[in-house]
Amino acid sequence: MEKTVRQLLRDVGEDPDRDGLRETPRRVAKSFDFLTSGYRTDLSAIVNDALFDVEYSEMVIVRDIDFYSLCEHHLLPFFGKCHVAYLPSHKVIGLSKLPRIVDMFSRRLQVQERLTSQIAESIGKVTQPHGVAVVMEATHLCMAMRGVEKQNSLTVTSAMHGVFREDARTRHEFLELIRHRGKLASE
């Protein structure tokens, strides 16, 4: 990868041996390795033994999970917030596992639509809940820095499974709870 980055620097008219760029190929390779580490992450390793038998039949929500990903079309970042909910049937998952699942799929070359679905499907597979909901809000630098150059646009995607798809009241409750961000914690 370092060799490729050196050539890329030459192709844009730079000298990869100048002082400020000498270590750039190594840094880019290391950065790209981290930003695509989701390909080398296993869902079962993330979940580990963090599934628990708990008598709980109400919605579990983790909202405002920061995420960063790379657009597979331009290799430019997109980033934002992810909101996850599930309605347990018999098992609950350790709360920290939900952001880890978001990270696993975010650290791959992605489109937001697939990312949203992969997160929902994985949580459903692991917890076997009555339903799963995922909403993602993101800024895409491929739209802000190039192309249409719309810096203030926000892309919102959702995946609703089980009762979140079938029951409008459950879906509405979830959407209302993520809409009122920060208000519940400060009340």
Buried (B, 14 or more C-beta within 10 A) or exposed (E): EBEEBBEBBEEEEBEBEEEEBEEBBEEBBEEBEEBBBBEEBEBEEBBEEBBEEEEBEEBBBBBEBEBEBBBEEBEBBBBBBBBBBBBBBBBBBBEEBBBBBBBBBBBBBBBBEBBBBBBBBBBBEBBBBBBBBBBBBBBBBBBBEEEEEEEEEEBEBBBBBBBBBEBEEBBEBBBEBBEEEEEEEEE
